[in-house]
Protein backbone atom coordinates (compact mmCIF):
# COMPACT_ATOMS: atom_id res chain seq x y z
CA UNK A 1 0.00 0.00 0.00
CA UNK A 2 1.32 3.44 -0.88
CA UNK A 3 0.47 5.44 2.22
CA UNK A 4 1.42 8.78 0.75
CA UNK A 5 4.00 10.98 -0.94
CA UNK A 6 5.11 14.47 -0.02
CA UNK A 7 6.92 17.26 -1.82
CA UNK A 8 10.29 18.77 -0.96
CA UNK A 9 8.62 21.74 0.76
CA UNK A 10 6.08 19.59 2.58
CA UNK A 11 3.36 19.96 -0.06
CA UNK A 12 1.27 17.02 -1.18
CA UNK A 13 2.07 15.24 -4.43
CA UNK A 14 1.02 12.00 -6.05
CA UNK A 15 3.73 9.96 -7.73
CA UNK A 16 1.51 7.27 -9.17
CA UNK A 17 1.10 9.10 -12.50
CA UNK A 18 4.79 8.54 -13.09
CA UNK A 19 4.56 4.75 -12.93
CA UNK A 20 6.23 4.36 -16.33
CA UNK A 21 9.43 6.09 -15.19
CA UNK A 22 12.21 3.83 -13.92
CA UNK A 23 14.62 4.63 -11.13
CA UNK A 24 18.03 2.96 -10.79
CA UNK A 25 19.07 0.77 -7.85
CA UNK A 26 20.77 2.68 -5.07
CA UNK A 27 22.58 1.86 -1.86
CA UNK A 28 23.77 -1.39 -0.33
CA UNK A 29 24.82 -4.63 -1.92
CA UNK A 30 22.31 -6.52 -4.04
CA UNK A 31 21.35 -10.02 -2.97
CA UNK A 32 23.05 -11.46 -6.07
CA UNK A 33 26.25 -9.56 -5.23
CA UNK A 34 26.01 -10.66 -1.62
CA UNK A 35 25.57 -14.29 -2.59
CA UNK A 36 28.61 -14.06 -4.88
CA UNK A 37 30.81 -12.36 -2.28
CA UNK A 38 33.66 -14.28 -0.60
CA UNK A 39 34.99 -12.38 2.42
CA UNK A 40 38.60 -12.95 3.46
CA UNK A 41 38.97 -16.17 5.39
CA UNK A 42 35.49 -17.36 4.47
CA UNK A 43 34.84 -19.70 1.55
CA UNK A 44 31.22 -18.61 1.08
CA UNK A 45 28.36 -16.73 2.73
CA UNK A 46 25.95 -19.65 3.00
CA UNK A 47 25.80 -19.24 6.78
CA UNK A 48 24.81 -15.58 6.77
CA UNK A 49 21.57 -14.82 8.61
CA UNK A 50 18.49 -13.31 6.98
CA UNK A 51 18.92 -10.21 9.15
CA UNK A 52 22.50 -9.80 7.90
CA UNK A 53 21.35 -10.23 4.29
CA UNK A 54 18.68 -7.58 4.79
CA UNK A 55 20.95 -5.03 6.43
CA UNK A 56 23.79 -5.66 3.98
CA UNK A 57 21.43 -4.96 1.09
CA UNK A 58 19.77 -1.99 2.79
CA UNK A 59 22.25 -0.40 5.23
CA UNK A 60 20.57 1.16 8.23
CA UNK A 61 17.30 -0.67 7.58
CA UNK A 62 15.29 -1.85 10.57
CA UNK A 63 14.68 -5.53 11.34
CA UNK A 64 12.00 -6.80 13.70
CA UNK A 65 10.61 -10.18 14.71
CA UNK A 66 6.88 -10.18 15.39
CA UNK A 67 3.66 -11.72 14.08
CA UNK A 68 2.67 -8.48 12.36
CA UNK A 69 1.11 -10.45 9.51
CA UNK A 70 -1.86 -10.87 11.85
CA UNK A 71 -2.72 -7.19 11.48
CA UNK A 72 -6.04 -7.03 9.59
CA UNK A 73 -5.69 -5.72 6.06
CA UNK A 74 -8.45 -3.18 6.67
CA UNK A 75 -6.48 -1.65 9.55
CA UNK A 76 -3.17 -1.75 7.66
CA UNK A 77 -4.60 0.20 4.72
CA UNK A 78 -5.88 3.12 6.81
CA UNK A 79 -4.06 6.43 6.61
CA UNK A 80 -4.07 6.69 10.41
CA UNK A 81 -2.41 3.31 10.91
CA UNK A 82 0.93 4.00 12.68
CA UNK A 83 3.28 2.57 10.04
CA UNK A 84 5.99 4.91 11.32
CA UNK A 85 6.38 2.77 14.46
CA UNK A 86 8.15 0.10 12.40
CA UNK A 87 11.00 2.53 11.69
CA UNK A 88 12.63 2.32 15.11
CA UNK A 89 15.13 0.10 16.89
CA UNK A 90 12.48 -1.37 19.18
CA UNK A 91 9.02 -2.43 18.04
CA UNK A 92 6.03 -2.07 20.33
CA UNK A 93 4.10 -5.24 19.51
CA UNK A 94 0.86 -3.67 20.69
CA UNK A 95 0.70 -2.33 17.14
CA UNK A 96 -0.52 -5.80 16.09
CA UNK A 97 -3.75 -5.16 17.99
CA UNK A 98 -4.14 -1.54 16.81
CA UNK A 99 -7.72 -0.42 16.23
CA UNK A 100 -8.99 2.86 14.78
CA UNK A 101 -10.62 5.29 17.17
CA UNK A 102 -12.43 7.50 14.71
CA UNK A 103 -13.06 8.43 11.12
CA UNK A 104 -10.12 7.74 8.81
CA UNK A 105 -8.29 10.96 7.92
CA UNK A 106 -7.52 11.90 4.34
CA UNK A 107 -4.07 11.45 2.86
CA UNK A 108 -3.72 15.24 2.69
CA UNK A 109 -4.32 15.60 6.44
CA UNK A 110 -1.42 17.38 8.15
CA UNK A 111 -1.03 14.65 10.78
CA UNK A 112 -0.81 11.95 8.10
CA UNK A 113 1.72 13.92 6.07
CA UNK A 114 3.82 14.64 9.16
CA UNK A 115 4.04 10.94 10.01
CA UNK A 116 4.95 10.08 6.42
CA UNK A 117 7.68 12.75 6.37
CA UNK A 118 9.23 11.15 9.45
CA UNK A 119 9.79 7.88 7.56
CA UNK A 120 11.39 9.20 4.36
CA UNK A 121 14.47 7.28 3.29
CA UNK A 122 13.90 4.49 5.81
CA UNK A 123 13.19 0.79 5.31
CA UNK A 124 11.95 -1.89 7.69
CA UNK A 125 11.01 -5.54 7.61
CA UNK A 126 9.03 -7.62 10.11
CA UNK A 127 9.65 -11.38 10.27
CA UNK A 128 7.54 -13.81 12.31
CA UNK A 129 9.61 -15.66 14.97
CA UNK A 130 8.54 -19.01 13.47
CA UNK A 131 9.84 -18.00 10.02
CA UNK A 132 13.08 -16.67 11.46
CA UNK A 133 13.64 -20.03 13.16
CA UNK A 134 13.01 -21.86 9.86
CA UNK A 135 15.53 -19.66 8.05
CA UNK A 136 18.18 -20.25 10.70
CA UNK A 137 18.09 -23.93 9.77
CA UNK A 138 17.53 -23.45 6.03
CA UNK A 139 19.91 -21.05 4.31
CA UNK A 140 18.38 -21.74 0.91
CA UNK A 141 14.98 -20.65 2.21
CA UNK A 142 16.47 -17.46 3.64
CA UNK A 143 18.12 -16.67 0.31
CA UNK A 144 14.91 -17.29 -1.63
CA UNK A 145 12.90 -15.01 0.65
CA UNK A 146 15.57 -12.30 0.55
CA UNK A 147 15.59 -12.38 -3.25
CA UNK A 148 11.78 -12.08 -3.27
CA UNK A 149 11.79 -9.12 -0.87
CA UNK A 150 14.57 -7.33 -2.74
CA UNK A 151 12.76 -7.81 -6.05
CA UNK A 152 9.53 -6.45 -4.56
CA UNK A 153 11.22 -3.34 -3.17
CA UNK A 154 13.23 -2.59 -6.31
CA UNK A 155 10.18 -3.01 -8.55
CA UNK A 156 8.16 -0.74 -6.30
CA UNK A 157 10.90 1.88 -6.18
CA UNK A 158 11.35 1.73 -9.96
CA UNK A 159 7.82 3.07 -10.42
CA UNK A 160 8.87 6.43 -8.97
CA UNK A 161 10.41 9.33 -10.89
CA UNK A 162 14.16 9.95 -10.40
CA UNK A 163 15.08 11.95 -7.34
CA UNK A 164 12.31 10.76 -5.08
CA UNK A 165 13.24 9.59 -1.56
CA UNK A 166 11.72 6.15 -1.09
CA UNK A 167 10.61 4.45 2.12
CA UNK A 168 8.92 1.13 2.78
CA UNK A 169 8.00 -1.44 5.38
CA UNK A 170 7.51 -5.10 4.46
CA UNK A 171 5.75 -7.65 6.66
CA UNK A 172 6.24 -11.39 6.03
CA UNK A 173 3.97 -14.23 7.07
CA UNK A 174 5.12 -17.59 8.46
CA UNK A 175 5.51 -19.01 4.95
CA UNK A 176 7.80 -16.19 3.80
CA UNK A 177 5.12 -14.50 1.69
CA UNK A 178 4.66 -10.72 1.77
CA UNK A 179 1.54 -10.26 3.88
CA UNK A 180 1.64 -6.46 4.09
CA UNK A 181 3.70 -3.69 2.51
CA UNK A 182 3.53 0.08 2.65
CA UNK A 183 5.64 2.51 0.67
CA UNK A 184 5.96 6.27 0.44
CA UNK A 185 8.17 8.78 -1.30
CA UNK A 186 8.96 12.46 -1.14
CA UNK A 187 11.38 15.09 -2.41
CA UNK A 188 12.35 15.87 -5.98
CA UNK A 189 11.31 18.73 -8.19
CA UNK A 190 7.91 17.42 -9.17
CA UNK A 191 4.81 19.48 -9.93
CA UNK A 192 1.45 18.52 -8.48
CA UNK A 193 -0.95 16.21 -10.31
CA UNK A 194 -3.61 17.41 -12.72
CA UNK A 195 -7.30 16.59 -12.23
CA UNK A 196 -7.00 13.85 -14.84
CA UNK A 197 -3.99 12.40 -13.02
CA UNK A 198 -5.93 12.52 -9.74
CA UNK A 199 -8.80 10.59 -11.32
CA UNK A 200 -6.34 8.08 -12.73
CA UNK A 201 -4.71 7.77 -9.31
CA UNK A 202 -8.06 7.10 -7.63
CA UNK A 203 -8.88 4.44 -10.23
CA UNK A 204 -5.47 2.81 -9.74
CA UNK A 205 -5.91 2.84 -5.97
CA UNK A 206 -9.31 1.15 -6.30
CA UNK A 207 -7.79 -1.51 -8.57
CA UNK A 208 -4.87 -2.05 -6.17
CA UNK A 209 -7.26 -2.42 -3.25
CA UNK A 210 -9.24 -5.02 -5.18
CA UNK A 211 -6.04 -6.95 -6.00
CA UNK A 212 -4.91 -6.83 -2.36
CA UNK A 213 -8.29 -8.12 -1.18
CA UNK A 214 -8.13 -10.94 -3.74
CA UNK A 215 -4.57 -11.79 -2.65
CA UNK A 216 -5.68 -11.88 1.00
CA UNK A 217 -8.63 -14.13 0.07
CA UNK A 218 -6.37 -16.54 -1.80
CA UNK A 219 -3.97 -16.64 1.16
CA UNK A 220 -6.86 -17.52 3.47
CA UNK A 221 -8.06 -20.25 1.11
CA UNK A 222 -4.53 -21.64 0.85
CA UNK A 223 -4.19 -21.74 4.64
CA UNK A 224 -7.57 -23.47 4.95
CA UNK A 225 -6.60 -26.05 2.33
CA UNK A 226 -3.35 -26.79 4.17
CA UNK A 227 -5.29 -27.25 7.43
CA UNK A 228 -7.83 -29.57 5.79
CA UNK A 229 -5.03 -31.62 4.20
CA UNK A 230 -3.34 -31.97 7.60
CA UNK A 231 -6.63 -33.07 9.18
CA UNK A 232 -7.21 -35.57 6.37
CA UNK A 233 -3.70 -36.96 6.81
CA UNK A 234 -4.26 -37.33 10.56
CA UNK A 235 -7.60 -39.06 9.93
CA UNK A 236 -6.02 -41.50 7.46
CA UNK A 237 -3.22 -42.27 9.90
CA UNK A 238 -5.74 -42.89 12.69
CA UNK A 239 -7.88 -45.12 10.47
CA UNK A 240 -4.81 -47.08 9.32
CA UNK A 241 -3.73 -47.59 12.93
CA UNK A 242 -7.20 -48.85 13.92
CA UNK A 243 -7.29 -51.21 10.93
CA UNK A 244 -3.85 -52.62 11.74
CA UNK A 245 -4.88 -53.14 15.34
CA UNK A 246 -8.07 -54.95 14.30
CA UNK A 247 -6.12 -57.19 11.92
CA UNK A 248 -3.65 -58.03 14.69
CA UNK A 249 -6.45 -58.99 17.07
CA UNK A 250 -8.03 -61.26 14.45
CA UNK A 251 -4.66 -62.86 13.79
CA UNK A 252 -4.06 -63.44 17.50
CA UNK A 253 -7.50 -64.97 17.94
CA UNK A 254 -6.93 -67.25 14.94
CA UNK A 255 -3.68 -68.38 16.51
CA UNK A 256 -5.44 -69.05 19.83
CA UNK A 257 -3.46 -66.38 21.67
CA UNK A 258 -6.47 -64.34 22.82
CA UNK A 259 -8.83 -67.21 23.69
N, C-alpha and C positions, 0 to 999 in steps of 0.2 A: 504494500500500500504506500503510495506517495502521500506523506502527511503534510506536504507543503513546501513551497519554495519562496525565498525572499530575495529582494534586490540588495545591491551593495549599500544603499543608503537606508535600508530597512523597509523599503516599499514592497508591495506585494506583486509578484510576477508568477506567471505559469510557464513552465518549461516544456509542457507536454507537446506544444505545437512544433517543437523542434526535434521530434522523435526520429527524424531521418538523418540528423547530424550525428557523426561519430566522434567520440573523444578517445584519445590514446590512453594506454595503460600508464599509470603513474605510481611511483612509490613501491618500496618493498621488493621482494624476490618472488617471481611467479612460482606456482606449485611445480611446474615442469622444471624450472631452473633449480628449485630446491631439491627435487627428487634426483636431479643429475649431479648435484654438488657432492664433493668428496672432501670434507674438512681434513686438515693435517692430522695424521694419526688415527683416522677413522676410515674404514674401507667403504662404508656406505652410510646412508641416513635412515635405514629401515627401522631403527628403533626410536626415531624422533616422535614425540607425543603430538597429538592433534593440536593442543594448545600452542606448542612451539611452532608447528606448521602455520597456524593462523597468525601468530604474532610476527613470524618471519616474513610472511607475505604482506601483512598490513601492520607495520611497526606502530606501536602505541595503541593498537586496537584493544578493546576490552574483551575479556573472556569470563563467562559466568557458567556455573553449573546449577541448573534449576529446572523444574518441570513446567517451564513457561508455555509449553505447547498446549497446556490445559486452559489457557486464557481463551474465553469464547471469542470467536471471530467478530461477532457484533461489537464487543467491547474494544477489541484491538483496532477496529477501523474508525472508531470515534476520534474526532479532533481534540477532545479533552483527555484522551487516554495518555497517561504520563510516560510516553516512550523515552523521554529524556533520562529517566531513572536508570536505564540500561547503560548509560554512558558514564559510569563511575566505577571506582575500584571495588566497592562493595555493593551487592545487590540486595535490596530489601524485598524478600520473597513474598511479602504481603501484596505485592503488585499482582500476583497471580489471582488473587481474589478481589481485585479492584472492581468497583461497581460505580456507575455514573450516579451523580446526585442531583442532576437537573437536566435542562434542555441542552442538547449538544450545541456548542458554539460554532460559528462559521470559521472557515479557514482564514478569513481576513481579520478575525478578532485579534486584538492586540496581545492578549494573553497567550493565544495559540502561536502567533508569530514570534513572541519573545522566547517561548520554550523551544521553538524550532531553531531560532538563531543560536541558542546555547549549545546545539548539537553539531553545528556545521564543521565539517572536516573530520568528524569522529566516526568510528565503526565499532560495532559490538556484536558478539555472538553468544547465544545461550544454548548450552548443551545439557540434556537430561543426564543425571548421574548414571542411570542404567546404560545409556549409550556411551558415555565416557568410559565406563568399565569395559564394555565390549571392545572399544577401540584400543584400550590398553593391551588387550590380548590378541588383537587382530590388526596389524599394521596395514594390511591391504585394504581393510574396511575404512580405516582412518584416511588413507590416501584417496580412496574413491570419494568419500564424503567431502574432503577438502577440495578436490577438483570440482565437484558439483557446486559447492558454495562459491568458490572463486569464479567459476563460469557465470553463475547467477549475478554476482556483484558486478563483474566487468560488463556483462550484457546490459544490465540496468544503467550503469554509469555511461555506457556508450550512447545511450539515447539522449544525453544532455548536450547542449552546445558547448564548445570549447570555453574554458575559463570559469566554468561553474565549480563551486566547492561542494563536493558530494559527501553525504553522510548516510549511514544505513545501520539497521540492526536486523540480524537474522536469528530466528528461533527454530531449532531443530526438534523433531519428535524422536521417540525412542528407536525408530527404524532408520534414522538419518535423513529423513525427508524434511524439506523446508515447510514447517507448519505455518509460520508467520514471517513477514518481512515488511519493513517500513523504510522508505528512503526519502531524503529531502535534498535540496540543493539551494545555493544562494551565491551572490556575487556575480561578477561579470557585467559587461556593459550591454545589457539587454533591455530593449524597450518593452513596455507592457503589451499584453495581448489585445487583439481587436475583438469586436463582438462576435465575429464569425469564429475566431480561434477559441473564444470562451465557450461558444455552443459546441464546438468540436471537442473541447476538453471535457465538458459535461457528458457528452455522448460516450467518450472514451472511458470516463470514470464509471459510467453505468455498465458498460461492457466488461470492464475489469472486475467490477463487483460481482457481476453474474458469473464470470469465470472462476473467481475465488470461491463463490458459494458452491459451484459445481465441483471444484477441486476438493472442498471440504466434505461434500456429500460422498464423493468417490472414496475419500480416505476413511470415512465412517463405514461405508459398505465393505471396504477391504478389511477393516479391523473386525467387523462382524463375521465376515467369511472365515477369517483366520480362527476366530473363537469357535465357530460352528464346526470347523474341520478338527480342531483340537478335541472338542466334545465328542465328535463322531469317532475319532481315534481311540479316546478313552473308553467309549461304549463298546467298540469292537474288541479291545483288549480285555475288558471285563467279561464279555460274552465268550471269548475264546478261552479264558481262564475257567469259567464255569463249565464249558463243554469238556475241557480236558479233565476237570475234576470228576465230572459225571462218568466219563469214559473209564477213568481209573477205578472208580467205585464198582462199575459193572465188571471190569476185568478182575478185581479182587474177589467179588462175589462168585464169579465163574470159577475162580481158582480155589474157592472154599476158604479164603482168608477171613472174610467178614461174616461167616455163618455164626 
